Amino acid sequence: MVEILSKWKTYVPKGDYLTQQGGTFLFDSQGTLLYQWRDRAILGLAANMSYPLSFLTKK
């Protein structure tokens, strides 16, 4: 994290592309979107969304 924050302008030269937290976007030199991945959130991978730590009580 220190590496990224200390060189923020190197990794993110144009802040207007930062509209989604937890995502990856790859653009070519013309600004055309080549790839995108959007995080479904921390709990998006839980089997039981209303009780995300339920796997801890299974025997």
Helices and strands as residue ranges (DSSP letters): H 2-6, H 8-11, G 15-17, E 23-27, E 33-38, G 42-45, G 54-56
